[in-house]
Amino acid sequence: MKMIQVIRKLADGIVVVLFATLSTLVLVQVVCRLFHIPQTWIDEVSKFVFIWLVYMGGAVTVRRGMNITFDLFLDGLKGRAFQILFTFVNICCVAFLVIMAVLGSQSAWINRTQSSSMTGVNMGLMNLAIPVGCLLMLGAQIEYYVRIMKNRKERDS
C-alpha cells in the first residue's frame, strides 16, 4: 500500500510540474510574439508537455472519480442493479485502458528511432506518455471501483 501512495504522490507532483511548465511556456510564447521574437521551439515543446499532462492528469481525474460516467443514472440505482451496471462500466474502462496501454507501447516502440523536427526530442519518449498514463489510470480505475463498491455496501446496509 505504501508503494501505491508513493506512485500516487509522484504522479500528482509530475502533473503539477507539467501544468506549471505548460503555463510558463505559453506565457513566454505570447510575450515573444508580442515583441516579434520568434521562438518556434516553444510550440513543439508545449505540445509535448501537453500530451504528457493529458495522460498523467487522466490518472488524477480517474482516481478522484471525475472521469466521464453515467453518474445520474448510476446514482439512481440501488443494490444489485447498481453493482451489475457499475461493474460493467468499470470492466469496459479497464478493457479500454489495457488496449490503449498495449497500443501506446507499440507506438512508442515503433517511433523510438524518430526525432522531432524542431527540438530533436525522441518521439518514442513522447509516445511513452500513452502507456504510462494508461497504466496509472488503470490502477486508479481499479482503486476507484473498490472504494465505491465498499462505500455503497456500507451505505446500503
Residue pairs with C-beta under 8 A, 6 or more apart in sequence:
4 139
4 143
7 136
7 139
8 63
11 56
11 59
11 60
11 136
12 60
14 52
14 56
15 53
15 56
15 57
15 60
18 49
18 52
18 53
18 56
18 57
19 53
19 57
21 49
22 46
22 49
22 50
22 53
25 42
25 45
25 46
25 49
26 46
28 39
28 42
29 39
29 42
29 43
29 46
32 38
32 39
32 42
40 118
41 118
41 119
43 118
44 116
44 117
44 118
44 119
44 121
45 119
45 121
48 116
48 121
48 126
51 126
51 129
52 126
52 129
52 133
54 129
54 133
55 129
55 130
55 132
55 133
55 134
55 136
55 137
56 129
56 132
56 133
56 136
58 67
58 133
58 134
58 136
58 137
59 133
59 136
59 137
59 139
59 140
60 140
61 67
62 137
62 140
62 141
62 144
63 140
63 143
63 144
65 144
65 148
67 93
69 89
70 85
70 89
73 85
74 82
74 85
74 86
74 89
77 85
78 156
79 156
82 152
83 149
83 152
86 145
86 148
86 149
86 152
87 145
90 141
90 144
90 145
93 141
94 138
94 141
94 142
97 134
97 135
97 137
97 138
97 141
98 134
98 138
100 130
100 131
100 134
101 130
101 131
101 134
101 135
101 138
102 131
103 130
104 127
104 128
104 129
104 130
104 131
104 134
105 130
105 131
107 127
107 130
108 124
108 125
108 127
108 128
108 130
108 131
109 124
110 127
111 123
111 124
111 126
111 127
112 122
112 123
112 124
113 124
114 122
114 123
114 124
115 121
115 122
115 123
116 123
116 126
